[in-house]
Amino acid sequence: MGKSKNIWSILACVIIFGFWHFFSLLYGNNKLPSPVSVYKGLIEIAVIGLPPGNILWGHLFASLYRVLVGFFVASAIAIPLGLLMGFIEWVRALLNPIVETLRPIPPLAWVPLAILWMGIGNPSAIFIIGLGTFFPVLLNTISGVENTPETLVETAYTLGAKQSDVVVKVIFPGAFPAIFTGLRIGLDIGWMTLVAAEFTGIRSGYGLGYMIMVARDLQRADQIMAGMVVIGLLGYIFDFTWRQLEKRVLQWR
Amino acid sequence: MENIFLKPGKWQKSNLKFKLARSRNYLFVPVIFLTFMLIFFVSSCTKEKSFPEKIRLGYLQSDIHQLPAFVALEQGFFKSEGLNVEVAGVFPSGPEEMSAFASGDLDVGYVGISPFITARANGKIQAVAVAQCNAEGSALVVAKKEPVSSVPDLKGKTVAIPGHATVQDILLRRLFLNNKIDLKQVNIIVLKPPEMIGALQTGQIDAFLAWEPYPSKAVGGQIGRVLTRSGQIWPGHPCCVLVVQEKLLKERPQVVDALVRAHSKAIKFIREKPEEAIKIGQKYTGMDEEIIQNALSNVKYDYFPDSVAAEEYVNLIKNLGYISVQNEKQFAQDMFYLKFVEQIKQN
């Protein structure tokens, strides 16, 4: 089964690259750079840099740092808040309207305010990424708590458990799979907001989103796509790792 | 029944009678014909001056360098040349405008020479510059409180530019080169001009290099002071140009000719009636009269480009690693099509 799955994945890649190359020939390399041009553009960023001097690894680590810090900070706030909102009704009644109003606002809309509040540089970029991560984690935590079977909670109480025990030993483990899914989606969205977060005012001159902006300034479609490929691959690696982790951590399920 | 074909004499006779009867009418035929010819000639003459197809124009937001575009639109210079110009895009920076050019959404555009060179050299656009818009017109502004009195004092400071491969990027690097300052000693960051003044005010940046009227606005608002004008960094440096799609030039050169004439009229208007031009500048930038007046004193409007300086530009951009061009001289020659401005200059 595993082998045949791999064959299908490889076949899908071949087909995608084939179509990509075909459309590149059709529309011209300047509008849709071919896979080979994108690869060459990527090598150029790795060796010469974009802008020249700022090489790929610097961009990669700068973005990794922003995404991971944004993710951890947002999760550290969203999980406890989600548990509270799921467990205590009046907290949920109080915060739900605020959450539901803020949730649909795209992170890009926060960029000017983020710069105004936190200035140019990492804090505002991390804030934007954190915003993207925050809501999926929060909502999944709430729904995880909500979906914990009531009988389990009641049984715990009947057996003489305290409220804190119920939260720590019943509700949190019960909500854990949903929280884990929320974290995975949150991390994905964190990567998706990266370009918006690095859209303006990057102090260090490093970041994958910033790199794409520079490529646009220099009218290099191949390097824009190279930046997209790097972000896509990183997102894929993170997602894959997270799923493996999920399998191990949630083995009891 | 009489068969006229069997009796040619009679037929000829009657026909002759017919001809004679119509002969007076026949005099009118050439007259009518000539009248039609005349109408056709006149209409074709006016047609030559009128181009009904829409010409899609792009320019940069609140950039006083592009005042000729605003003047030509407001004073109806495009219309009087028979052009049906439609504003198809207003862009926050040159690279974005060049992307719209690449996608074929614009026919003509006012843009900085640097994004134009970069887009052309990297094969993104098939366009040529048919006239210059202005020379000089940018300034390096430092925060008012900042104890910076000369360029070397900028070492260790944060300086903002509107983007990579913009005219201001090239100017800043040339300034540091002239003053023998290593680029690593200065933190150069990218900010869009409207954000620069706020960032300077809150101390997030120490200086910025931007196009007018932003330097004049920072000075007018008591936020910054001009450390050096771009004319001092590089006297007479080329700045914005009027760019057209090569396809338009090839297929309808008379349209481009009319466009260049309207553009040169607008520049003449700015020189001759600066007060009226300032009012138009105010309308398009939303800034005060005093700011626009100060800004204009820093800009040189001239439709004829300096090709030697343009070639130097290409060299600088190439040395920065932004483009790779085999023959800079040839490239600099090919990026201009100056037949129409030369004609205007001769007249």
Boltz contact constraints between the chains, C-beta under 6 A:
constraints:
  - contact:
      token1: [A, 30]
      token2: [B, 123]
      max_distance: 6.0
  - contact:
      token1: [A, 30]
      token2: [B, 124]
      max_distance: 6.0
  - contact:
      token1: [A, 51]
      token2: [B, 164]
      max_distance: 6.0
  - contact:
      token1: [A, 52]
      token2: [B, 321]
      max_distance: 6.0
  - contact:
      token1: [A, 119]
      token2: [B, 204]
      max_distance: 6.0
  - contact:
      token1: [A, 120]
      token2: [B, 204]
      max_distance: 6.0
  - contact:
      token1: [A, 201]
      token2: [B, 191]
      max_distance: 6.0
  - contact:
      token1: [A, 203]
      token2: [B, 189]
      max_distance: 6.0
  - contact:
      token1: [A, 214]
      token2: [B, 164]
      max_distance: 6.0
  - contact:
      token1: [A, 216]
      token2: [B, 95]
      max_distance: 6.0
  - contact:
      token1: [A, 217]
      token2: [B, 95]
      max_distance: 6.0
  - contact:
      token1: [A, 217]
      token2: [B, 163]
      max_distance: 6.0
  - contact:
      token1: [A, 217]
      token2: [B, 164]
      max_distance: 6.0
  - contact:
      token1: [A, 217]
      token2: [B, 165]
      max_distance: 6.0
  - contact:
      token1: [A, 218]
      token2: [B, 118]
      max_distance: 6.0
  - contact:
      token1: [A, 218]
      token2: [B, 165]
      max_distance: 6.0
  - contact:
      token1: [A, 218]
      token2: [B, 322]
      max_distance: 6.0
  - contact:
      token1: [A, 219]
      token2: [B, 98]
      max_distance: 6.0
  - contact:
      token1: [A, 219]
      token2: [B, 118]
      max_distance: 6.0
  - contact:
      token1: [A, 219]
      token2: [B, 119]
      max_distance: 6.0
  - contact:
      token1: [A, 219]
      token2: [B, 122]
      max_distance: 6.0
  - contact:
      token1: [A, 219]
      token2: [B, 124]
      max_distance: 6.0
  - contact:
      token1: [A, 220]
      token2: [B, 122]
      max_distance: 6.0
